[in-house]
Amino acid sequence: MSEAWFITGEQAAQGALEAWREATVVSAFQAHQALDDFGYIDQVETIIADPDTPAKTRRAWKMAQEFRRMSPTVLELAAALELTAAQVDELFEYALTIEA
């Protein structure tokens, strides 16, 4: 007797969310503006100014033209801000709506 394999609705939704996270990219302007609109920009700038913050993170913040949802810089800053994955998703969803 063969086993039937199927994906539950929850698994499909999780897969879609993971795919969205991997594919989502916003411009530096969109990222900075979203962080400002959500009240996080001052905290991020404090983190970036901290000499203990890795040079690569500081450089990425200052020089990147875009930010990917799952990039090391985004994940590091989200952890420093103590944001949940859902909160980071919300920031990116919002950032995608911002036009310069």
Biotite code that builds the C-alpha atoms (Angstrom):
import biotite.structure as struc

atoms = struc.array([
    struc.Atom([0.000, 0.000, 0.000], chain_id="A", res_id=1, res_name="MET", atom_name="CA", element="C"),
    struc.Atom([1.506, 3.336, -1.017], chain_id="A", res_id=2, res_name="SER", atom_name="CA", element="C"),
    struc.Atom([1.332, 6.338, 1.225], chain_id="A", res_id=3, res_name="GLU", atom_name="CA", element="C"),
    struc.Atom([-0.400, 9.424, -0.066], chain_id="A", res_id=4, res_name="ALA", atom_name="CA", element="C"),
    struc.Atom([1.610, 12.613, 0.228], chain_id="A", res_id=5, res_name="TRP", atom_name="CA", element="C"),
    struc.Atom([-0.135, 15.930, 0.333], chain_id="A", res_id=6, res_name="PHE", atom_name="CA", element="C"),
    struc.Atom([0.547, 19.454, 1.434], chain_id="A", res_id=7, res_name="ILE", atom_name="CA", element="C"),
    struc.Atom([-1.777, 20.988, 3.963], chain_id="A", res_id=8, res_name="THR", atom_name="CA", element="C"),
    struc.Atom([-3.081, 24.499, 3.516], chain_id="A", res_id=9, res_name="GLY", atom_name="CA", element="C"),
    struc.Atom([-0.861, 25.599, 6.390], chain_id="A", res_id=10, res_name="GLU", atom_name="CA", element="C"),
    struc.Atom([2.234, 24.090, 4.750], chain_id="A", res_id=11, res_name="GLN", atom_name="CA", element="C"),
    struc.Atom([1.355, 25.749, 1.441], chain_id="A", res_id=12, res_name="ALA", atom_name="CA", element="C"),
    struc.Atom([0.921, 29.101, 3.167], chain_id="A", res_id=13, res_name="ALA", atom_name="CA", element="C"),
    struc.Atom([4.248, 28.691, 4.984], chain_id="A", res_id=14, res_name="GLN", atom_name="CA", element="C"),
    struc.Atom([5.954, 27.799, 1.708], chain_id="A", res_id=15, res_name="GLY", atom_name="CA", element="C"),
    struc.Atom([4.452, 30.839, 0.002], chain_id="A", res_id=16, res_name="ALA", atom_name="CA", element="C"),
    struc.Atom([5.593, 33.076, 2.876], chain_id="A", res_id=17, res_name="LEU", atom_name="CA", element="C"),
    struc.Atom([9.126, 31.689, 2.722], chain_id="A", res_id=18, res_name="GLU", atom_name="CA", element="C"),
    struc.Atom([9.208, 32.214, -1.066], chain_id="A", res_id=19, res_name="ALA", atom_name="CA", element="C"),
    struc.Atom([7.949, 35.798, -0.614], chain_id="A", res_id=20, res_name="TRP", atom_name="CA", element="C"),
    struc.Atom([10.624, 36.479, 1.997], chain_id="A", res_id=21, res_name="ARG", atom_name="CA", element="C"),
    struc.Atom([13.362, 35.151, -0.294], chain_id="A", res_id=22, res_name="GLU", atom_name="CA", element="C"),
    struc.Atom([12.154, 37.197, -3.278], chain_id="A", res_id=23, res_name="ALA", atom_name="CA", element="C"),
    struc.Atom([11.286, 40.511, -1.628], chain_id="A", res_id=24, res_name="THR", atom_name="CA", element="C"),
    struc.Atom([13.611, 43.438, -2.299], chain_id="A", res_id=25, res_name="VAL", atom_name="CA", element="C"),
    struc.Atom([13.082, 47.130, -1.538], chain_id="A", res_id=26, res_name="VAL", atom_name="CA", element="C"),
    struc.Atom([15.159, 50.155, -2.440], chain_id="A", res_id=27, res_name="SER", atom_name="CA", element="C"),
    struc.Atom([17.336, 51.773, 0.197], chain_id="A", res_id=28, res_name="ALA", atom_name="CA", element="C"),
    struc.Atom([14.990, 54.767, 0.177], chain_id="A", res_id=29, res_name="PHE", atom_name="CA", element="C"),
    struc.Atom([11.956, 52.534, 0.760], chain_id="A", res_id=30, res_name="GLN", atom_name="CA", element="C"),
    struc.Atom([13.731, 50.727, 3.607], chain_id="A", res_id=31, res_name="ALA", atom_name="CA", element="C"),
    struc.Atom([14.886, 53.912, 5.313], chain_id="A", res_id=32, res_name="HIS", atom_name="CA", element="C"),
    struc.Atom([11.491, 55.584, 4.932], chain_id="A", res_id=33, res_name="GLN", atom_name="CA", element="C"),
    struc.Atom([9.611, 52.549, 6.258], chain_id="A", res_id=34, res_name="ALA", atom_name="CA", element="C"),
    struc.Atom([11.902, 52.394, 9.286], chain_id="A", res_id=35, res_name="LEU", atom_name="CA", element="C"),
    struc.Atom([11.312, 56.112, 9.847], chain_id="A", res_id=36, res_name="ASP", atom_name="CA", element="C"),
    struc.Atom([7.536, 55.800, 9.456], chain_id="A", res_id=37, res_name="ASP", atom_name="CA", element="C"),
    struc.Atom([7.497, 52.919, 11.954], chain_id="A", res_id=38, res_name="PHE", atom_name="CA", element="C"),
    struc.Atom([9.670, 54.837, 14.430], chain_id="A", res_id=39, res_name="GLY", atom_name="CA", element="C"),
    struc.Atom([12.800, 52.675, 14.176], chain_id="A", res_id=40, res_name="TYR", atom_name="CA", element="C"),
    struc.Atom([15.180, 54.883, 12.198], chain_id="A", res_id=41, res_name="ILE", atom_name="CA", element="C"),
    struc.Atom([16.839, 56.521, 15.226], chain_id="A", res_id=42, res_name="ASP", atom_name="CA", element="C"),
    struc.Atom([17.481, 53.110, 16.797], chain_id="A", res_id=43, res_name="GLN", atom_name="CA", element="C"),
    struc.Atom([18.975, 51.810, 13.544], chain_id="A", res_id=44, res_name="VAL", atom_name="CA", element="C"),
    struc.Atom([21.223, 54.844, 13.224], chain_id="A", res_id=45, res_name="GLU", atom_name="CA", element="C"),
    struc.Atom([22.386, 54.315, 16.818], chain_id="A", res_id=46, res_name="THR", atom_name="CA", element="C"),
    struc.Atom([23.187, 50.673, 16.018], chain_id="A", res_id=47, res_name="ILE", atom_name="CA", element="C"),
    struc.Atom([25.068, 51.711, 12.876], chain_id="A", res_id=48, res_name="ILE", atom_name="CA", element="C"),
    struc.Atom([27.057, 54.345, 14.802], chain_id="A", res_id=49, res_name="ALA", atom_name="CA", element="C"),
    struc.Atom([28.105, 51.790, 17.439], chain_id="A", res_id=50, res_name="ASP", atom_name="CA", element="C"),
    struc.Atom([31.744, 50.772, 16.873], chain_id="A", res_id=51, res_name="PRO", atom_name="CA", element="C"),
    struc.Atom([30.844, 47.230, 17.977], chain_id="A", res_id=52, res_name="ASP", atom_name="CA", element="C"),
    struc.Atom([28.527, 46.855, 14.980], chain_id="A", res_id=53, res_name="THR", atom_name="CA", element="C"),
    struc.Atom([30.386, 44.865, 12.317], chain_id="A", res_id=54, res_name="PRO", atom_name="CA", element="C"),
    struc.Atom([31.982, 47.019, 9.619], chain_id="A", res_id=55, res_name="ALA", atom_name="CA", element="C"),
    struc.Atom([30.189, 45.022, 6.913], chain_id="A", res_id=56, res_name="LYS", atom_name="CA", element="C"),
    struc.Atom([26.807, 45.895, 8.449], chain_id="A", res_id=57, res_name="THR", atom_name="CA", element="C"),
    struc.Atom([27.718, 49.578, 8.733], chain_id="A", res_id=58, res_name="ARG", atom_name="CA", element="C"),
    struc.Atom([28.986, 49.608, 5.145], chain_id="A", res_id=59, res_name="ARG", atom_name="CA", element="C"),
    struc.Atom([25.881, 47.827, 3.847], chain_id="A", res_id=60, res_name="ALA", atom_name="CA", element="C"),
    struc.Atom([23.606, 50.327, 5.599], chain_id="A", res_id=61, res_name="TRP", atom_name="CA", element="C"),
    struc.Atom([25.466, 53.271, 4.107], chain_id="A", res_id=62, res_name="LYS", atom_name="CA", element="C"),
    struc.Atom([26.129, 51.915, 0.621], chain_id="A", res_id=63, res_name="MET", atom_name="CA", element="C"),
    struc.Atom([23.437, 49.400, -0.330], chain_id="A", res_id=64, res_name="ALA", atom_name="CA", element="C"),
    struc.Atom([21.063, 50.464, -3.064], chain_id="A", res_id=65, res_name="GLN", atom_name="CA", element="C"),
    struc.Atom([18.532, 47.819, -2.073], chain_id="A", res_id=66, res_name="GLU", atom_name="CA", element="C"),
    struc.Atom([17.710, 45.566, 0.857], chain_id="A", res_id=67, res_name="PHE", atom_name="CA", element="C"),
    struc.Atom([16.577, 41.977, 0.570], chain_id="A", res_id=68, res_name="ARG", atom_name="CA", element="C"),
    struc.Atom([14.185, 40.671, 3.215], chain_id="A", res_id=69, res_name="ARG", atom_name="CA", element="C"),
    struc.Atom([16.434, 37.726, 4.089], chain_id="A", res_id=70, res_name="MET", atom_name="CA", element="C"),
    struc.Atom([19.800, 39.473, 3.772], chain_id="A", res_id=71, res_name="SER", atom_name="CA", element="C"),
    struc.Atom([22.289, 39.164, 6.630], chain_id="A", res_id=72, res_name="PRO", atom_name="CA", element="C"),
    struc.Atom([22.141, 42.931, 7.209], chain_id="A", res_id=73, res_name="THR", atom_name="CA", element="C"),
    struc.Atom([18.358, 42.953, 7.529], chain_id="A", res_id=74, res_name="VAL", atom_name="CA", element="C"),
    struc.Atom([18.371, 39.913, 9.799], chain_id="A", res_id=75, res_name="LEU", atom_name="CA", element="C"),
    struc.Atom([21.107, 41.406, 11.987], chain_id="A", res_id=76, res_name="GLU", atom_name="CA", element="C"),
    struc.Atom([19.330, 44.753, 12.340], chain_id="A", res_id=77, res_name="LEU", atom_name="CA", element="C"),
    struc.Atom([15.998, 43.039, 13.014], chain_id="A", res_id=78, res_name="ALA", atom_name="CA", element="C"),
    struc.Atom([17.617, 41.016, 15.804], chain_id="A", res_id=79, res_name="ALA", atom_name="CA", element="C"),
    struc.Atom([19.225, 44.133, 17.279], chain_id="A", res_id=80, res_name="ALA", atom_name="CA", element="C"),
    struc.Atom([15.823, 45.853, 17.225], chain_id="A", res_id=81, res_name="LEU", atom_name="CA", element="C"),
    struc.Atom([14.229, 42.703, 18.697], chain_id="A", res_id=82, res_name="GLU", atom_name="CA", element="C"),
    struc.Atom([11.707, 42.546, 15.852], chain_id="A", res_id=83, res_name="LEU", atom_name="CA", element="C"),
    struc.Atom([9.787, 39.371, 15.128], chain_id="A", res_id=84, res_name="THR", atom_name="CA", element="C"),
    struc.Atom([9.772, 37.882, 11.637], chain_id="A", res_id=85, res_name="ALA", atom_name="CA", element="C"),
    struc.Atom([6.171, 39.074, 11.280], chain_id="A", res_id=86, res_name="ALA", atom_name="CA", element="C"),
    struc.Atom([7.177, 42.632, 12.186], chain_id="A", res_id=87, res_name="GLN", atom_name="CA", element="C"),
    struc.Atom([9.970, 42.581, 9.582], chain_id="A", res_id=88, res_name="VAL", atom_name="CA", element="C"),
    struc.Atom([7.491, 41.247, 7.024], chain_id="A", res_id=89, res_name="ASP", atom_name="CA", element="C"),
    struc.Atom([5.160, 44.120, 7.872], chain_id="A", res_id=90, res_name="GLU", atom_name="CA", element="C"),
    struc.Atom([7.970, 46.643, 7.387], chain_id="A", res_id=91, res_name="LEU", atom_name="CA", element="C"),
    struc.Atom([8.798, 45.184, 3.980], chain_id="A", res_id=92, res_name="PHE", atom_name="CA", element="C"),
    struc.Atom([5.143, 45.019, 2.932], chain_id="A", res_id=93, res_name="GLU", atom_name="CA", element="C"),
    struc.Atom([4.804, 48.675, 3.851], chain_id="A", res_id=94, res_name="TYR", atom_name="CA", element="C"),
    struc.Atom([8.100, 49.638, 2.199], chain_id="A", res_id=95, res_name="ALA", atom_name="CA", element="C"),
    struc.Atom([6.887, 48.121, -1.068], chain_id="A", res_id=96, res_name="LEU", atom_name="CA", element="C"),
    struc.Atom([4.063, 50.682, -1.123], chain_id="A", res_id=97, res_name="THR", atom_name="CA", element="C"),
    struc.Atom([6.387, 53.704, -0.814], chain_id="A", res_id=98, res_name="ILE", atom_name="CA", element="C"),
    struc.Atom([7.114, 55.674, -3.956], chain_id="A", res_id=99, res_name="GLU", atom_name="CA", element="C"),
    struc.Atom([9.751, 58.382, -4.223], chain_id="A", res_id=100, res_name="ALA", atom_name="CA", element="C"),
])
